[in-house]
Amino acid sequence: MVKLATIKVYGEVQGVFFRESARQEALKLGLNGFARNEPDGAVCIEAEGNEENLKKLIDWCRRGPEMAKVTKIEVEYSDELKFYKDFEIA
């Protein structure tokens, strides 16, 4: 089933290529959406696609790229799709 997931990633996640790495992972999984830095130092990812692949992206977010230090993630699912055409860095 296709869903939308909003993932907020906390820790040392800005300035360590988290957004670009998340973009590459999402594209590999066939997901569309965006990744952006938040003013509070977190990274927000909104991705939509197959629920199984969303779970794989969420698992990846718990680790992130090599230089990241993830301390916490929050995930919200929605059935209201936004029909993203690509995965962008905002």
N, C-alpha and C positions, 0 to 999 in steps of 0.2 A: 504494500500500500504506500502511496506517495504522501509524504508529510513535510511539514516545515519545522525545522528545529532552530531555536535561538540559543546559542551557546555563549556564555560569558566566562572567560578564562582569566584567572587572577594569578598574581605572582610576578616574577621577573619575565614578562612576556612582551614588552615593547623594546625595540632596538636589538632584537635577536633573530630577526627574519621569521617571526611567528606567522605574520599575515601571509607572506609569500609561500612559506612552507605549507600552511593550511590550504592555500589556493591550489598548490600542486597536488596535495592529498585529495582534496575535493574533486578536482578534475579527473584524477585517476579513478575515483569511485563513481564518476558520472553524476556528481552533484552540482547544482547551480546556486548562486547567492552572492555573498560578499563577506569580507573581513575588514574590520576597522578598529583603530585605536580609540579608546575611550578616555575622557579627561581624568578619570580616577586611576589610570595606569593599567586597566584591564584591556583585553581584546574581546570584541564582540563579533561573533560569527553567526550569520544567518544562512542556513543551507536548506535546500529542499531537494527531495528525491526519494528513492526507495528507502523504506524504514531500516532495512538491514544495513545498507551502506551509510545511513546517517549514524547508526550505532558504531560503525567502524570509525567514522570521523570523530565521534565523541571519544572513543577509546584513544585515538591518536592524540586528541586535545589534552588528555590527562598527562601525556608525556611531553608533547610538543617537539620542536626541533632541539638539536643537541645543546645549544647554549641557554635554552629556556629553563626556568625553574617554576613549574606550575605548583601552586599551593592549594587551589580550589577551582572547581568549575560548577556552574549552574546551567541547567538545561530546561527549556520549556518547549513542548511540542504543540503544534497547531495543525488543524485540518484545513485552515484557510490559507490556500497557496497564493503566492505572489507571482508565479510564473516567470522566474528569472530565466534569462537566456544564456547566461555565462556565469562565471565566478570571478568577481572583481575585487580589487583592493580599494577600499574607500578611504 
